[in-house]
Amino acid sequence: MKNPLSPIFCVGILFVLTAVAQQPATFNEFSVPGAGTAAGLGTMPVSMNSSGVVAGYYTDSADVAHGFQRASSGATVSFDAPGAGTAAGTGTRGGQINAANAIAGSYVDNNHVYHGYVRSSSGSLSTFDPSGVGTDSGEGTMCNAINQTGTISGSYVDSVNAFHGFVRSAGGTITTYDIAGAGTKGDQGTFGFGINAAGTVVGYYIDGNSVAHGFVRTAAGAVTTFDVTGASTQPGGGTYPSVINAGGKIAGSYIGQNGVIFAFARTASGAVSTFHISGANVTSPNGINASGAISGNYFDTSAKIEKGFTRSSAGTVTTFAAPGSGTSKDSGTTPLGINSAGVVVGYYLNSASVYEGFVMTP
């Protein structure tokens, strides 16, 4: 008998891309005041809205994290969620921003437990946790996206280290969910990531064999699961969607049979196309805008550093590195968000292994 939970397989063509690296028209690099200047510290932008307002976090000289909002003019406001820890490795992290300048993220308390927060456009902060969240070190609530209406998508970890998805409305109502087939052991379960204006969530679940599968969940709770053809079915392998745009187009990555991480895009109707940058063993989409343009990073195996890429809605790929990024092993450029104008935000590691932010205007 056919398994009613079988994923939907969509046939795509793998394009191996040899993109011509080119510097963009404008590269604005920045560090938030108060950010640490030692290796492993610094400024980490996470997202940017259509007005060019950037949100993210920075770590200070004591390795404590603080949230920030940066206007397109460069004016920056920093903030801390109530209850955020003040010891090394704690503090206010994340920073997903919507068009109204509301920011969602997570903070880590002094017991190293994660909690969700939302910061309104006026600067007021509220914190929250879904029912059933774990309270031991490393457990808690992770906010991964916020849509235009203020609905938040994320995951939480319970007391046995299994993951569950949640959505939180702008009014504060939290709905938790588990995808059928998700495992219940540590590091298995349901992971909610991107959410669009319609309230559709994209993410993945890890089954009892530790294989990942993609899902799309509507605001009404209807779920579609899928796997990208060619994704590994070995433990740790599978399909990992992460972002979704207003039209329902999804981007993410999958792990192939040989352990190489490839990228994919999936339309709202379920058609999948895959792509991979030549010479990379990792191609990872991190952002998608309304037109379907994708931003992300790849690992250049010859230089052994991270580099950035954008992929237009037509499939044209441009690779780049922030001018200030280091060129030594394990340094490089990590683009995250891309807004409706195609402007990309992210961070890079400089030659001293300090994190710096950048805004790239094509």
C-alpha positions in Angstrom: 0.0 0.0 0.0 1.3 3.5 -0.8 2.4 5.4 2.2 0.1 8.5 2.5 2.9 10.4 4.0 5.3 9.8 1.1 7.0 13.1 0.1 6.3 14.6 -3.3 9.2 14.1 -5.6 9.7 16.8 -8.3 12.2 16.3 -11.1 14.7 19.1 -11.6 17.8 19.7 -13.6 21.1 20.2 -11.8 23.0 23.2 -13.2 26.7 23.3 -12.3 27.4 27.0 -12.4 30.7 28.6 -13.2 29.8 32.2 -12.3 32.0 35.2 -13.1 33.0 36.9 -9.9 32.4 40.7 -10.0 32.3 43.4 -7.5 28.9 45.2 -7.1 28.3 48.9 -7.7 28.3 49.7 -4.0 29.7 47.8 -1.0 29.0 49.5 2.4 30.9 47.8 5.2 30.2 48.6 8.8 30.7 47.7 12.5 28.2 48.5 15.2 29.5 50.8 18.0 30.4 48.6 21.0 31.2 45.5 18.9 34.2 43.6 20.1 37.4 43.6 18.0 39.0 40.3 19.0 38.8 37.2 17.0 35.3 35.6 16.9 33.6 38.8 18.0 32.0 41.6 16.1 28.9 42.6 14.0 26.5 40.1 12.5 23.6 41.6 10.4 20.8 39.1 9.8 18.1 40.7 7.7 17.1 43.8 5.8 13.6 45.1 4.8 12.5 46.9 1.6 13.4 50.3 3.2 17.0 49.3 3.7 16.7 49.0 7.5 19.0 46.3 8.8 18.6 44.1 11.9 21.0 41.8 13.6 23.3 41.5 16.6 26.8 42.1 17.7 29.0 40.6 20.4 30.9 42.9 22.7 34.4 42.5 24.2 33.0 40.2 26.8 31.3 38.0 24.2 27.9 39.1 25.2 25.4 39.5 22.4 23.2 42.6 21.8 20.5 43.3 19.2 20.7 46.2 16.8 18.6 48.1 14.2 20.5 50.1 11.6 18.7 52.7 9.4 19.7 53.1 5.7 21.4 56.4 6.8 23.7 54.3 9.1 22.1 55.5 12.4 22.2 52.5 14.8 20.1 51.6 17.9 21.2 48.7 20.1 18.9 46.9 22.5 18.7 44.0 24.9 15.7 41.7 25.5 14.5 41.6 29.1 16.0 38.6 30.8 19.0 38.4 28.4 22.1 37.1 30.1 25.2 39.1 30.8 27.8 36.3 30.8 30.0 35.2 27.9 28.0 33.3 25.3 24.6 34.8 26.4 22.6 37.9 25.4 20.3 39.0 22.6 20.6 37.4 19.2 18.9 37.0 15.9 17.2 39.9 14.2 14.6 39.1 11.5 12.9 42.4 10.5 9.7 43.0 8.6 8.5 46.0 6.5 7.1 47.7 9.7 10.5 47.5 11.4 9.3 44.9 13.9 12.1 42.6 14.8 12.0 39.0 16.0 14.8 36.9 17.5 16.0 34.9 20.5 17.9 35.7 23.6 20.0 33.5 25.8 19.7 33.8 29.6 22.4 33.3 32.2 21.5 29.6 32.3 22.1 29.4 28.6 18.4 28.7 27.8 16.9 30.3 24.7 13.7 32.4 24.7 11.9 34.3 22.0 11.5 38.1 21.7 9.7 40.5 19.5 10.6 44.2 19.3 7.9 46.6 17.9 8.6 49.5 15.6 8.3 51.8 18.6 11.0 49.9 20.4 8.9 48.0 23.0 10.1 44.4 23.7 8.1 41.4 24.6 9.4 37.9 25.4 7.7 34.5 25.0 8.1 30.7 25.0 5.7 28.1 23.7 4.2 25.6 26.3 6.4 22.6 26.7 9.7 24.2 26.0 12.8 22.8 27.7 14.5 24.7 30.5 18.0 23.2 30.5 21.1 24.7 28.9 20.9 24.7 25.1 17.1 24.2 25.1 14.4 26.8 24.5 12.9 28.9 21.8 14.4 29.9 18.5 12.7 32.6 16.3 13.6 32.2 12.6 11.4 34.6 10.7 8.7 37.3 10.9 6.2 38.2 8.2 4.6 41.5 7.2 1.7 41.1 9.6 4.0 40.3 12.6 3.5 36.6 12.7 6.7 34.8 13.8 7.9 31.3 12.7 10.3 29.2 14.7 11.1 26.1 16.6 11.5 25.1 20.2 13.4 22.4 22.0 11.8 20.3 24.6 13.2 18.5 27.7 14.5 15.5 25.6 16.1 17.8 23.0 13.5 17.1 20.3 12.4 20.0 18.1 8.8 21.3 17.5 7.5 24.0 15.2 5.5 27.1 16.2 3.9 30.2 14.8 3.1 33.2 17.0 0.5 35.7 15.8 1.0 39.5 16.1 -1.4 39.3 19.0 0.7 36.8 20.9 -1.3 33.6 20.2 1.2 30.7 19.9 0.3 27.6 17.8 2.7 24.6 18.0 2.8 21.8 15.5 4.7 18.6 14.5 5.0 17.2 11.0 3.8 13.6 10.7 6.9 11.4 10.5 9.1 13.6 12.6 11.4 11.9 15.0 11.1 12.3 18.7 14.7 11.8 19.9 17.3 14.4 20.5 18.1 16.7 17.5 15.1 15.2 15.6 11.7 16.7 15.1 10.2 19.7 13.3 12.0 22.9 12.4 10.0 25.9 11.3 11.9 28.6 9.3 10.6 31.1 6.7 7.1 32.5 6.7 5.5 34.7 4.0 2.7 37.3 4.2 0.0 34.7 3.8 1.3 32.9 6.8 2.7 29.9 4.9 5.7 28.4 6.7 8.6 26.5 5.1 10.9 24.2 7.0 12.0 20.7 7.4 11.5 17.7 9.7 14.1 15.1 10.7 12.7 11.6 10.9 13.5 8.8 13.3 16.4 7.8 11.0 17.9 11.3 11.2 17.1 12.1 7.6 15.6 15.6 6.8 12.6 16.2 4.6 11.1 19.5 3.4 7.6 20.8 4.3 5.2 23.6 3.5 2.5 24.5 6.0 -0.3 26.9 5.2 -1.8 29.3 7.8 -4.7 26.9 8.1 -2.4 24.1 9.0 -2.4 22.1 5.7 1.0 20.4 5.2 2.8 19.3 2.1 6.1 17.4 2.4 8.7 16.9 -0.2 12.2 15.7 -1.0 14.6 16.9 -3.7 15.5 14.1 -6.1 19.1 13.1 -5.4 19.0 14.0 -1.7 20.9 11.5 0.5 18.8 9.1 2.6 21.6 8.4 5.0 21.5 9.8 8.5 22.4 13.5 8.4 21.3 13.8 4.7 18.1 15.0 3.1 16.3 18.2 2.1 16.6 21.5 4.1 14.3 24.3 2.9 14.8 27.6 4.7 13.2 30.6 3.0 9.9 31.5 1.2 8.7 34.6 -0.7 5.2 36.1 -1.1 4.5 34.0 -4.2 5.3 30.8 -2.4 8.7 30.2 -4.0 11.1 28.3 -1.7 14.9 28.1 -1.6 17.1 25.8 0.4 19.7 23.1 0.2 20.0 19.4 0.1 22.8 16.9 0.8 23.7 14.7 -2.1 24.8 11.1 -2.0 28.4 12.1 -2.0 28.1 14.5 0.9 28.2 17.7 -1.2 25.6 20.3 -0.3 23.6 21.5 -3.3 21.0 24.3 -3.6 17.5 24.2 -4.9 14.5 26.5 -5.7 10.9 25.2 -5.6 7.9 27.0 -7.1 4.6 27.2 -5.3 3.2 24.5 -7.7 6.0 22.1 -6.6 8.5 22.3 -9.6 12.1 22.0 -8.4 15.3 23.2 -10.0 18.7 22.6 -8.5 22.0 24.4 -8.9 25.5 24.2 -7.6 28.5 26.5 -8.0 31.5 24.9 -9.7 34.4 24.2 -7.3 32.3 24.4 -4.2 31.3 21.6 -1.8 28.6 23.7 -0.2 26.1 26.0 -2.0 23.6 27.4 0.6 20.7 29.8 -0.1 20.0 32.1 2.8 17.5 34.7 1.5 14.9 35.1 -1.2 13.0 38.2 -2.3 9.6 38.9 -3.9 10.9 38.4 -7.5 12.6 35.1 -6.6 16.2 36.3 -6.5 18.3 34.3 -4.0 21.3 35.3 -1.9 23.6 32.8 -0.2 27.1 31.6 0.4 29.3 28.8 -1.0 32.5 27.2 0.2 35.4 27.6 -2.3 37.3 24.4 -1.8 40.4 25.6 -3.5 40.7 28.8 -1.4 39.0 27.1 1.6 37.0 30.2 2.4 33.3 31.2 2.2 32.2 33.4 -0.6 28.8 35.0 -1.5 26.5 34.6 -4.4 23.2 36.0 -5.8 21.0 34.1 -8.2 18.5 36.1 -10.2 15.0 34.9 -10.8 16.1 34.0 -14.4 18.9 31.8 -12.9 21.9 34.1 -13.5 24.5 33.6 -10.7 27.0 36.3 -9.6 29.7 35.4 -7.1 31.5 38.0 -4.8 33.5 38.6 -1.7 33.3 41.6 0.5 36.3 43.8 -0.1 37.3 43.7 3.6 36.9 40.0 4.0 40.0 37.9 4.9 41.6 35.5 2.4 43.0 33.0 4.9 41.5 29.6 5.6 38.0 29.7 7.3 37.4 33.4 6.7 35.2 34.9 4.0 31.8 36.4 3.2 28.3 35.2 4.2 25.3 36.9 2.6 22.0 36.4 4.4 19.0 38.6 3.4 18.1 40.1 0.0 15.3 42.8 -0.2 12.9 43.6 -3.0 15.5 45.9 -4.7 18.1 43.2 -4.8 20.2 44.7 -2.0 22.0 42.1 0.0 22.9 42.2 3.7 25.3 39.9 5.5 28.6 39.7 7.3 32.2 38.7 6.7 35.3 37.7 8.7 38.2 40.0 8.2 41.9 39.1 8.3 41.8 39.2 12.1 38.8 36.9 12.2 36.5 39.7 13.5 33.0 39.8 12.1 31.9 42.9 10.1 28.6 43.8 8.5 28.0 44.7 4.8 25.3 46.0 2.6 25.8 45.2 -1.1 23.9 47.3 -3.7 24.1 45.7 -7.2 
